[in-house]
Amino acid sequence: MFKALVVEKDEESGKTSAAVAEIAEADLPAGEVLVAVDYSTVNYKDGLCIGPGGGLVRTYPHVPGIDFAGTVEASDDARYKPGDKVVLTGWRVGENRWGGYAQKARVPADYLVPLPEGLSTRAAMAVGTAGLTAMLAVMALEDHGLTPGDGPVLVTGAAGGVGSVAVAILAKLGHEVAAVTGRPEQAEYLTGLGATEIVAREELTEVTRKPLEGERWAGCVDAVAGAMLGRVLKQMKYGTSVAAIGLAGGAAIEGALITPFILRGVNLLGIDSVMQPYDNRVRAWSRIAQDLPMDKLEAMITPATLADLPGLGRDILKGQVKGRVVVDVNG
């Protein structure tokens, strides 16, 4: 028997509840690899799955946790052997199959990525889906021509999980980083990560019908969408790109016009981390080990245990989680 955060649903009321409980290895879903989990983390999707409505969960009881890192305990796949360090993000683990909020997890071998040398399981979960998404966004901007010295790169939702990692990576690579936040008290945290400019959220949330605005940004990692993305697109420099990774401000791009695309050649790049192909995952994790400053990563971490998760699930849905939560599932 081992500990897990289990979400149960009351069939009469339809309400769900989450609590730490004991489960057996035999309860785990089928898969080629059994992993002794060291750490997990907290993402927006986790908050939805933990919350009272159950969010993305369809079958109960359920163990959430869309990310985990740990050590292979048993494997029926030749690619992995006991003792190997591995990381898992995406593939709808923690949503439609049991995830990482447990001391053990069993998953298909194809879902795993070998942990890069020099990156601990704790650091991997300080990165997690949020950090992987940030790295994929930076790589996409680079693939479309972004280089240091081109001008300031804007990061929206900068104090959140994806934004924090994006700021730190971009700064280490030598970019000027402009960080957008609606929380003025986070300015010192963001400059500590390497931001050279703090942009108040209010500067970019007004919807305008102007076809274009002055050229300001050499690139953008956008976690907000909504009215902010509509404004940012009009402020991009010629031939530059926005990597869209979230929709905290709504799925629509309010006030957007076609003009930035056809008059300035701006690119809007969609970033998906859930179904990302294996080779690109390996490439991204390798870049994370190389280009994410570990001292800055440490500054983002808030430690937690399984017992803290119900409260953290509520907090992240309210936008009240800063940086990266690292959950010690054995703590």
C-alpha positions as CSV (number, residue, x, y, z in Angstrom):
1,M,0.0,0.0,0.0
2,F,1.1,3.6,-0.6
3,K,-0.2,7.1,-0.4
4,A,-2.0,9.0,-3.1
5,L,-4.3,12.0,-3.5
6,V,-7.7,10.4,-4.5
7,V,-10.6,12.4,-5.9
8,E,-14.0,10.8,-5.2
9,K,-17.4,11.7,-6.5
10,D,-20.7,11.5,-4.6
11,E,-23.1,10.1,-7.1
12,E,-26.2,11.7,-5.4
13,S,-25.0,15.2,-5.1
14,G,-22.5,15.1,-8.0
15,K,-19.9,16.9,-5.8
16,T,-16.3,15.7,-5.7
17,S,-13.8,15.7,-2.8
18,A,-10.0,15.1,-2.6
19,A,-8.1,13.6,0.2
20,V,-4.9,11.6,0.8
21,A,-5.6,7.9,1.0
22,E,-3.9,4.5,0.8
23,I,-4.1,2.6,-2.5
24,A,-2.5,-0.7,-3.7
25,E,-0.2,-1.3,-6.6
26,A,-2.8,-3.6,-8.1
27,D,-5.1,-0.6,-8.3
28,L,-2.8,1.2,-10.8
29,P,-3.8,1.3,-14.5
30,A,-2.0,-0.9,-17.0
31,G,1.3,0.1,-18.5
32,E,4.8,-1.2,-19.3
33,V,6.7,0.9,-16.7
34,L,6.2,1.2,-12.9
35,V,7.7,4.4,-11.5
36,A,8.5,5.2,-7.9
37,V,7.5,8.8,-7.9
38,D,9.7,11.4,-6.2
39,Y,8.0,14.7,-7.1
40,S,5.1,16.2,-8.9
41,T,3.9,19.7,-9.3
42,V,0.7,21.9,-9.7
43,N,-0.7,23.1,-13.0
44,Y,-4.0,24.8,-13.9
45,K,-5.3,21.4,-15.2
46,D,-4.5,19.9,-11.8
47,G,-6.6,22.5,-10.1
48,L,-9.5,21.7,-12.4
49,C,-9.2,18.0,-11.6
50,I,-8.9,18.5,-7.8
51,G,-11.7,21.1,-7.7
52,P,-15.3,20.5,-6.6
53,G,-16.6,20.1,-10.1
54,G,-14.0,17.5,-11.1
55,G,-13.0,19.5,-14.2
56,L,-11.4,17.2,-16.7
57,V,-12.0,13.9,-14.9
58,R,-14.5,11.4,-16.3
59,T,-14.1,8.3,-14.2
60,Y,-13.9,8.0,-10.4
61,P,-12.1,7.4,-8.1
62,H,-9.2,9.3,-9.7
63,V,-5.6,10.2,-8.9
64,P,-4.7,13.6,-10.5
65,G,-1.2,15.0,-11.3
66,I,-0.3,15.7,-14.9
67,D,3.4,15.7,-14.2
68,F,5.8,13.5,-12.3
69,A,9.5,12.6,-12.0
70,G,11.0,9.5,-10.3
71,T,12.8,6.3,-10.6
72,V,11.9,3.2,-12.7
73,E,11.0,0.4,-10.3
74,A,10.0,-2.2,-12.9
75,S,9.8,-2.2,-16.7
76,D,8.5,-4.5,-19.5
77,D,10.0,-2.2,-22.1
78,A,13.7,-2.5,-23.2
79,R,14.1,1.3,-23.2
80,Y,13.9,1.5,-19.4
81,K,15.4,-0.5,-16.6
82,P,15.1,-0.3,-12.8
83,G,17.0,2.6,-11.5
84,D,16.5,4.9,-14.5
85,K,15.5,8.5,-13.8
86,V,12.5,9.5,-15.8
87,V,10.1,12.4,-16.3
88,L,6.5,12.5,-17.6
89,T,4.4,15.4,-18.8
90,G,1.3,15.5,-20.9
91,W,-0.5,12.6,-22.7
92,R,-3.6,13.4,-20.6
93,V,-2.1,11.6,-17.6
94,G,-3.8,12.9,-14.5
95,E,-6.8,13.6,-16.6
96,N,-8.1,10.5,-18.3
97,R,-5.7,8.1,-16.5
98,W,-4.2,8.1,-13.0
99,G,-1.3,10.5,-12.6
100,G,1.5,11.7,-10.4
101,Y,-0.1,12.6,-7.1
102,A,0.9,9.2,-5.7
103,Q,4.0,7.5,-4.5
104,K,3.8,5.1,-7.5
105,A,2.6,5.4,-11.0
106,R,2.3,2.9,-13.9
107,V,2.3,4.3,-17.5
108,P,3.0,3.3,-21.1
109,A,6.7,3.5,-21.9
110,D,6.1,5.9,-24.8
111,Y,4.9,8.6,-22.3
112,L,8.2,8.8,-20.5
113,V,11.4,10.8,-21.3
114,P,14.8,9.9,-19.8
115,L,15.8,12.6,-17.4
116,P,18.8,14.6,-18.8
117,E,22.1,14.2,-17.0
118,G,22.6,16.9,-14.4
119,L,18.9,17.5,-13.8
120,S,17.4,16.1,-10.6
121,T,13.9,14.8,-10.2
122,R,13.1,17.7,-8.0
123,A,14.4,20.2,-10.5
124,A,12.4,18.4,-13.3
125,M,9.2,19.1,-11.4
126,A,10.2,22.7,-10.7
127,V,10.2,22.7,-14.5
128,G,7.2,20.4,-15.2
129,T,4.7,21.0,-17.9
130,A,4.9,24.7,-17.4
131,G,8.6,24.9,-17.9
132,L,8.5,22.4,-20.8
133,T,5.9,24.6,-22.5
134,A,8.1,27.7,-21.9
135,M,11.1,26.0,-23.5
136,L,9.0,24.8,-26.5
137,A,7.8,28.4,-26.9
138,V,11.4,29.8,-26.8
139,M,12.5,27.1,-29.3
140,A,9.6,28.0,-31.7
141,L,10.6,31.7,-31.5
142,E,14.2,30.8,-32.3
143,D,13.1,28.5,-35.1
144,H,11.3,31.6,-36.6
145,G,14.4,33.8,-36.4
146,L,14.6,35.3,-32.9
147,T,18.1,36.0,-31.7
148,P,19.6,38.0,-28.8
149,G,20.0,41.7,-29.7
150,D,16.8,41.8,-31.8
151,G,15.0,43.9,-29.1
152,P,12.8,43.2,-26.1
153,V,10.9,40.0,-25.8
154,L,7.6,40.3,-24.1
155,V,6.4,37.6,-21.6
156,T,2.7,37.9,-20.5
157,G,1.5,36.3,-17.3
158,A,5.1,36.5,-16.3
159,A,4.8,35.6,-12.6
160,G,3.0,32.4,-13.4
161,G,4.6,29.0,-13.9
162,V,5.2,29.2,-17.7
163,G,6.0,32.9,-17.6
164,S,8.6,32.5,-14.8
165,V,10.5,29.9,-16.6
166,A,10.3,31.8,-19.9
167,V,11.7,34.9,-18.3
168,A,14.6,33.0,-16.8
169,I,15.5,31.2,-20.0
170,L,15.2,34.2,-22.3
171,A,17.4,36.3,-19.9
172,K,20.1,33.6,-19.7
173,L,20.1,33.4,-23.5
174,G,20.9,37.1,-23.6
175,H,17.6,38.7,-24.5
176,E,16.1,41.8,-23.1
177,V,12.9,40.6,-21.3
178,A,9.8,42.7,-20.7
179,A,7.6,41.0,-18.1
180,V,3.9,41.7,-17.9
181,T,2.1,41.2,-14.6
182,G,-1.0,42.4,-12.9
183,R,0.6,42.0,-9.5
184,P,3.0,45.0,-8.8
185,E,4.4,43.2,-5.7
186,Q,5.9,40.6,-8.1
187,A,8.2,43.1,-9.8
188,E,11.2,42.3,-7.6
189,Y,10.7,38.5,-8.2
190,L,10.6,39.1,-11.9
191,T,13.7,41.3,-12.1
192,G,15.4,38.6,-10.0
193,L,14.6,36.1,-12.7
194,G,16.2,38.5,-15.3
195,A,13.5,40.8,-16.5
196,T,14.8,44.2,-17.6
197,E,11.4,45.9,-17.8
198,I,8.1,45.4,-15.9
199,V,5.0,46.2,-17.9
200,A,1.7,46.7,-16.0
201,R,-1.1,44.5,-17.2
202,E,-3.4,47.5,-17.6
203,E,-1.2,48.9,-20.4
204,L,-2.2,46.0,-22.7
205,T,-5.7,45.1,-21.7
206,E,-7.6,48.0,-23.4
207,V,-9.3,46.8,-26.6
208,T,-8.6,49.2,-29.5
209,R,-9.6,49.2,-33.2
210,K,-6.4,50.6,-34.4
211,P,-5.0,48.4,-37.2
212,L,-1.4,48.7,-36.0
213,E,0.5,50.3,-33.2
214,G,4.2,51.3,-32.8
215,E,6.6,48.4,-33.2
216,R,7.9,47.4,-29.8
217,W,8.5,43.7,-29.4
218,A,11.0,41.3,-31.1
219,G,9.1,38.3,-29.8
220,C,6.5,37.3,-27.3
221,V,5.6,34.3,-25.1
222,D,1.9,34.9,-24.4
223,A,0.0,33.0,-21.7
224,V,-3.0,35.3,-21.6
225,A,-4.7,35.6,-25.1
226,G,-7.9,37.7,-24.9
227,A,-7.6,41.5,-25.3
228,M,-3.9,41.4,-24.3
229,L,-2.9,39.2,-27.3
230,G,-5.0,41.5,-29.6
231,R,-3.0,44.5,-28.4
232,V,0.4,42.7,-28.5
233,L,0.0,41.5,-32.1
234,K,-0.4,45.1,-33.2
235,Q,2.8,46.1,-31.4
236,M,5.1,43.3,-32.8
237,K,8.1,44.3,-34.9
238,Y,8.1,43.4,-38.6
239,G,8.6,39.7,-39.3
240,T,8.5,38.6,-35.6
241,S,6.5,36.0,-33.8
242,V,4.2,35.4,-30.8
243,A,4.2,32.0,-29.2
244,A,0.7,31.4,-27.8
245,I,0.8,29.0,-24.8
246,G,-2.4,29.9,-22.7
247,L,-5.7,31.6,-22.5
248,A,-6.0,32.9,-19.0
249,G,-7.7,36.0,-20.5
250,G,-10.1,34.1,-22.7
251,A,-10.0,32.0,-25.8
252,A,-10.9,34.8,-28.2
253,I,-8.3,37.3,-29.4
254,E,-10.3,40.5,-28.7
255,G,-9.7,43.5,-30.9
256,A,-7.5,41.4,-33.3
257,L,-7.3,42.4,-36.9
258,I,-5.6,40.7,-39.9
259,T,-3.3,43.7,-40.4
260,P,-0.4,42.6,-38.2
261,F,-0.1,39.4,-40.3
262,I,-0.4,40.8,-43.8
263,L,1.3,44.2,-43.2
264,R,4.1,43.2,-40.8
265,G,4.4,39.5,-41.5
266,V,3.8,38.7,-37.9
267,N,3.6,34.9,-37.0
268,L,1.2,33.5,-34.4
269,L,2.7,30.2,-33.2
270,G,0.6,27.7,-31.3
271,I,2.5,25.7,-28.6
272,D,1.1,22.3,-27.5
273,S,3.0,20.3,-24.8
274,V,0.4,17.6,-24.2
275,M,0.9,15.5,-27.4
276,Q,4.4,16.8,-28.4
277,P,6.4,14.2,-30.3
278,Y,9.0,12.3,-28.3
279,D,12.0,13.6,-30.3
280,N,11.0,17.2,-29.6
281,R,10.4,16.5,-25.9
282,V,14.0,15.1,-25.7
283,R,15.3,18.2,-27.5
284,A,13.4,20.5,-25.1
285,W,14.5,18.7,-21.9
286,S,18.1,18.8,-23.2
287,R,17.8,22.5,-23.7
288,I,16.2,23.0,-20.3
289,A,19.2,21.3,-18.6
290,Q,21.5,23.5,-20.6
291,D,19.7,26.9,-20.7
292,L,17.6,27.2,-17.6
293,P,19.7,28.8,-14.8
294,M,19.3,26.5,-11.8
295,D,19.7,29.3,-9.2
296,K,16.8,31.1,-10.8
297,L,14.8,27.9,-10.9
298,E,15.3,27.5,-7.2
299,A,14.0,31.0,-6.6
300,M,10.7,30.0,-8.2
301,I,10.0,26.9,-6.0
302,T,7.3,26.6,-3.3
303,P,7.5,23.2,-1.6
304,A,4.4,21.2,-0.9
305,T,3.1,17.7,0.1
306,L,0.2,15.6,-1.0
307,A,-1.9,17.0,1.9
308,D,-1.4,20.6,0.6
309,L,-2.9,19.8,-2.8
310,P,-6.6,20.5,-2.2
311,G,-5.8,24.1,-1.1
312,L,-3.2,24.6,-3.9
313,G,-5.7,23.4,-6.5
314,R,-8.1,26.1,-5.4
315,D,-5.3,28.7,-5.3
316,I,-4.1,28.1,-8.9
317,L,-7.6,28.4,-10.3
318,K,-7.7,31.9,-8.7
319,G,-4.3,32.9,-10.1
320,Q,-2.8,32.9,-6.6
321,V,0.1,30.6,-7.2
322,K,3.5,32.2,-8.0
323,G,6.3,30.4,-9.8
324,R,6.5,26.6,-9.4
325,V,5.1,24.4,-6.8
326,V,7.2,21.2,-6.2
327,V,5.2,18.4,-4.5
328,D,7.2,15.9,-2.5
329,V,4.8,12.9,-2.7
330,N,6.8,11.1,0.0
331,G,6.8,14.1,2.4
